[in-house]
Amino acid sequence: MKEMVIIIRPEKLEKVKQIMDHEKLGGISISSVMGCGTQRGVEETGVQSAVPANLLPKIRVQIVLEDEKVEDIIARIRDEVATGHVGDGKIFVRDVENRGAWEQSFITDPERCDRGYGREKSDCGYQTCK
């Protein structure tokens, strides 16, 4: 399994979502982030003076997928999302050793909180634990 982190321009998000949907990939996480690459941002001209704006709005797309799909996804993003201009974004790929659902990671103990917080039931404030 691989984790892909894709940093893109905000206006390219819908295209990336279409690619993921076409490839039948689920479990996608999307975040709004700020950052700059080697271009160090852009210089915007305000009413009174030029203001350096070195942090630009970007979108971070994160997904875990099978190893054999990685190259196809990268190729499609390069073909369909990249404009060829500085600031298009980055793609990072790394190995994922373990994965599992959060809900499955808790051991059920009748004396502990049903919410998975590890508290004694008597100390929990939730109705389901009392």
Secondary structure in CASP SS format (residue, H / E / C, confidence):
PFRMAT SS
TARGET T0000
AUTHOR 0000-0000-0000
METHOD secondary structure of the structure
MODEL  1
M C 1.00
K E 1.00
E E 1.00
M E 1.00
V E 1.00
I E 1.00
I E 1.00
I E 1.00
R C 1.00
P H 1.00
E H 1.00
K H 1.00
L H 1.00
E H 1.00
K H 1.00
V H 1.00
K H 1.00
Q H 1.00
I H 1.00
M H 1.00
D H 1.00
H H 1.00
E C 1.00
K C 1.00
L C 1.00
G C 1.00
G C 1.00
I C 1.00
S E 1.00
I E 1.00
S E 1.00
S E 1.00
V E 1.00
M E 1.00
G E 1.00
C C 1.00
G C 1.00
T C 1.00
Q C 1.00
R C 1.00
G C 1.00
V E 1.00
E E 1.00
E E 1.00
T E 1.00
G C 1.00
V C 1.00
Q C 1.00
S C 1.00
A E 1.00
V E 1.00
P E 1.00
A E 1.00
N C 1.00
L C 1.00
L E 1.00
P E 1.00
K E 1.00
I E 1.00
R E 1.00
V E 1.00
Q E 1.00
I E 1.00
V E 1.00
L E 1.00
E C 1.00
D H 1.00
E H 1.00
K H 1.00
V H 1.00
E H 1.00
D H 1.00
I H 1.00
I H 1.00
A H 1.00
R H 1.00
I H 1.00
R H 1.00
D H 1.00
E H 1.00
V C 1.00
A C 1.00
T C 1.00
G C 1.00
H C 1.00
V C 1.00
G C 1.00
D C 1.00
G E 1.00
K E 1.00
I E 1.00
F E 1.00
V E 1.00
R E 1.00
D E 1.00
V C 1.00
E C 1.00
N C 1.00
R C 1.00
G C 1.00
A C 1.00
W H 1.00
E H 1.00
Q H 1.00
S H 1.00
F C 1.00
I C 1.00
T C 1.00
D C 1.00
P C 1.00
E C 1.00
R E 1.00
C C 1.00
D C 1.00
R C 1.00
G C 1.00
Y C 1.00
G C 1.00
R C 1.00
E E 1.00
K H 1.00
S H 1.00
D H 1.00
C C 1.00
G C 1.00
Y C 1.00
Q H 1.00
T H 1.00
C H 1.00
K C 1.00
END
